[in-house]
């Protein structure tokens, strides 16, 4: 089951114990308010041990305003990954899904807009995975589901950062650079890239 990331913390749901949680709770031991407060005020891994991980995940998710987004893991043929720096953290290009738009269309559009790459230069490969990131928006707990797609760019391409989206740097990162930049990336982004 997907973890939910809250700043530097995460909550996971499963039927079996895991080796790395800071706190493990059973289904009967948690309330949304207690978990939300603890996750927002520290960097912890909270694990919910339960018989129905999918059901518990969606029970927890019902406490949020839902938002959907999509983005891309864009690679050159040499394996360099397109990375952006937004609000001081290294990230991947993504954005909210517009009305009447599919996640695939959003992912391609956002990569194009945020990085200045023509959509005709992007080759969509496949759906990668989804991530869930919770935060406060307009004073209310919000849960953003981001759909991630792998893409290829046909050739090294000059990049233009979308400044109005708070993007201050953009680059094609080789594997050593990717590993170095992950130290300054949100945990959700590190998790998305773990399975590549």
Secondary structure, DSSP 8 states (H G I E B T S, - for coil): ---EEETTEEEEEESS--SS-SEEEEGGG--HHHHHHHHHTS--EEEEE-S-HHHHHHHHHTTSEEEEEEEEEEE-TT--EEEEEETTEEE--EEE--TT--HHHHHHHHHHHHHT--GGGEEEEEEEEEEEEEEEETTEEEEEEEEEEEEEESS-------GGGTEEEEEEE-HHHHHHHGGGB-HHHHHHHHT-
